[in-house]
Amino acid sequence: MFEMAFMQRAWLAGLIMALVCPLIGSFLVLRRQSMIGDGLGHIAFAGVTAGALWGFSPVLSAAVACLIGSLTIERVRNLLKDNSEMVLAIFFYAGMGLAVVLASLNKDSGFNLGSILFGSLMTVSGQDLWIVGILGLAALLFVIWYYRPLQFLTYDENAARVAGLPVDKLNYLLAVLTALTVALSMRIVGLLLVSAMLVIPVACALQTSASFAGTILQAMLYGVVSVSLGLVISFYANLAPGGTIILVATGLFLLALMFKKKPVHHHQPLYHEECAECEQDGQVDVCGHVHHSHEQYQHNKD
């Protein structure tokens, strides 16, 4: 099937998406923000309908809507920290409501709604491939550069703020990257399915991985397997590629449940002087160790 140019572009674009979505999704899932992809997907749908109504590019209008929506969600979430799920739900419904209203105003729809909602992987152009590639590179560089602060932020935002990390800056950067991922991935699996690629590979990795870094790497591996196997099945069985990819990912999750690792306590109580990781840059508890006094440590050790 790779003798055809459009399948080569589809496979490359799918692989990039398979790496980017779980990479960003790992931080979202572990922060219990799994539904933000759905919310941004509906906001992006509103952007697409607005673009079709006023004659703009659907991808560009979706990206702008997602950026505005993600930054607004992050701002409101900071104001209502104890009700973050409620904030996501409100924007979820607001995005859908706005999309319905704008769609009703557009009597002569000039875009393929099916390709926007469910993806059109087989029609990915060379320009689309370059755009998705730049997004993938930006996401990778962002995670590499801010890996340790993001790890700290993911597990305890309040402690990260007390430790002096630029929490607000990281949250906004992550929100922007998530928005761009949702908007640009809609050409691959569609707005209704992009959230699944943010969540399902990570959910698979959480069943079989025993570390934070391992979860990210395994999630990306699950994403690559899902896209590759889904494309092969969809090509030879003449099925919709986006939906097939998601079903393959779901099947991998069920398999991962069967081989789920038992919880392992990696960090035993340590006396702080014996943990070099905690002493770096004067940070405390970054490694997740439980700290005790020297006497309590000797008692536990004995």
N, C-alpha and C positions, 0 to 999 in steps of 0.2 A: 504493500500500500504506500510505501515511502518513495515509489517511483514518481508520484505526482507531486508537483510543487505545492499545491494547496494543503496536502497532508503534511508535508515537511513543516510548513509555516504553522499549521494547527498544532503539531506535536511540540514544536519549540515554544510557542506561546503558552500551551498547556503546561509544559514543564516549568516555565518561569512562574506561572501562576501557582503551580503546585508547591513551589518553594516559598514564594512570597506570602501566600495566605496563611499557611501554618506558622511561618516565622512570626508574623504579626499576631496571629490568633493565639499563639501560646501565652502571650502576656495578657490578652483580653480574657481568655478562659480562666487563667489562674487568678485573675482579679475579679472573677465573677461578673464579667461584662460580655458574656457569650452572645447576648441578644443585640448588641450594638450593631452588628453587621446587618441584621434584619431591619433595624430602625433606619440605618443609613441607606439601605436598599430602597426603602419606601420613599425616603427623601430624594434619592437619586431618580426614582420614577417620576416624582414631581418635577425635577429638573429636566428630565427628558421630555415630558409633556409640555413644559414651558418652552423648551427649545424648539419643539415642533410647531408650537403655536406662533412663535415670533421669528421663526426661520433661522435658528442657530443650530450648530452641530449638536446632536444628541449626547455625544461623549463629553464635549466641552461643557455643555449646560449641566449635565449630571455631575461632573467634577466640581463645578462651582457650587451647585446646590449641596453636595456632600461636604465640601469644605466649610461652608457657612453653617450647615447643620451640625457638623462635628464640633466646631468651635463653640457654638451656642450650647450644645449638650454638655460639653466640658465645663463651661462657665456656670450653667445652672446646677450641674452636679456638685460643683464646689460650694455653691450656696445652700444646697440641700443634700448634705453628705449622707444623712441617715435614710434618704429616700431615693437612692440612685436608680433602683429598678423602676420606681414610679416615674422618674424623669424620662427614662428610656421608653417606657410604654406611652407616655404622652406624645413624645416626638414621633414614635412609631405610628400612632393614629393620626397625628397632625399631617405627617408626610403623605399618608394614604389619602386623607381627606382633600388635601391640596391637589394631589395628582388626579383625583376623580373630578374635581371642579374644573381644572385646566383641560382635562381630556374632554369634558362636556362642551367647553367653549370652542374646541377645535373640531369643526364640522367636517373638514376635509383633511383627514390625517395623511401626512406625507411620509410617514416612517413605518417600518415593519415592527409592529408592537411585539410580535412573537419572538423576534431575534433579540429584542431588548430584555424581555422578561425571562426567556429561557436560553438565551445564548445563541451564537451563530459561529461556532468555532471553525467551521469549514470555509468561512468567508473572510478569515483574518488576512489582512493585506500586509505587505512589507512594512508600511508605515506603522500599522498597529503593532507589529512585532518589535519595531524599534522603541516605540513608546512604552510597551510593557517591559522591555529589556531595561530601559532607563529606570523605571519604577523598581524593578527587581534589584538593580545595583544600589539605588538609593536606600532601599529597605535594608539590604545587607550591610552597607556601610554604617547606617544608623545604629543597628543592633550591635555591631562590633565595637563601635566607638563608645556607646553608652551601656554596654552589657552589664557591668557590675552595678551601676546606679539603677538600671531597670530591674535587675534581680532584686535589689533591696526594696525598691518601690513596689514591686509586685507583691511581696510578702507582707510588708508593713509600711503603708504610706505615711502614717503619723511618725513612726520612728525615723523614716528617711528624711522627713521634714525637720525633725529635731536634730538630726545628724548634719544638717546644713546642705543637703542635696537640693538642686534646683527642681523641686517636685513639680511646680506649676509649668515650668518650661518643658520638662519631659512629658507631662500629661498632654500638653498642647501639641508637641511634636508627634507623639504617638497618635493623637486624634487626627492630625492632618494626614499622616501616613495611612491610617485606616481608611479615611475618606477617599484618598486617591486609589487605594487598593480596591475598594468596592466599586468606584466609578469605572476604573479601567478594566476590571475583571468581568464587567457585565457583557463584554463582547465574547468572553470565553464560555462561561456557564450561565450567564443571565443574572438579572438582579434578584430573582426569587431564589436562586441557588447559591449565590456567592457566599452568603453567610454560612452555608453548610461546609464550604471549603475552609472557612476560618475556624470552624469548631470541630468537625468530625475527625480529621487527622490528629488533632491535639487530643481529643477524647481517646483515640486509639493508643496514642503514645503514653497517656496517663495510666493505661492498664498494664503496659509492659516495661515502662522505664522506671528507674529508681533514683533519678537525679534531675535537677532543673535543666542542665545542659543536655542531658540525655533525652528529656522530653521534647525539647526543641528539635534536636537532630532527628529523632525517631518520627516526630510529627511531619517533618519535611520528607522523610523517606516514605511514610504512608501516603503523603500527597502525591509524590512522584509515581508510586505504584498504582494509585487510584486513577490518575490521569492516563498513564501509559496503557494499563489494562482496559480502562474504560474506552479509550480511543480505538483500540484493536477490536473490542467487542462491538462497538457502535458501527465501525466501518464494515465488518463482515456480516453483521446481523441487520444492517440498515436501520439503526436506531438513533434516536436523538443523542448526540454526544454529551451534552451537559447533564441530562438526567441519568445517562448510563454511568458517567463518572461518579455522580453522587451515590448511586446504588452500589457501585463497587466499593466506595469508601465506607458505606454503611455495612456491607458484608465484611470488610476488614475489621470494623469495630466489633462485630459479633464474634469473629475469630479471636480478636484480642481479648475479649472477655473470657474466652475458654482457657487462655493461657495467661491469665492475669497473675501478676506476681503478688505474693503476700506482702503486707506492709513490713518494711524493714526499718529499724531504728538505726540510722547511719551515725548519728551524733550522740555519743555517750557523754554524760556530764564530765566536763573538763575543768581543771583549774586554769584560770585565764592566762597564767604565765606560760602554760604548756601549749597554748594555741597560737601559733605564729600568725595565722590568718586574721585573727581578731585584733592583733596588734598593729596591723598595717594602717597607716594614716590615722591612727588613733581611733578607729572605728570600733564600736562595741556591738557584739551580737550579729555582725554581718553574716557570719558563717552559720548561724542557727544553733550554735552550741548552747547548752544549758550550763550556766556558770554557778559555781558554789564556792564557798570559802575553802581554804586549803585543808582544814580539818575535815569538812564534809566530803571533799574530794578523796582524801585518803581513806575515809570510811567506806565510800562507794567502791573505791578501787579494791580494797580488801574483801 
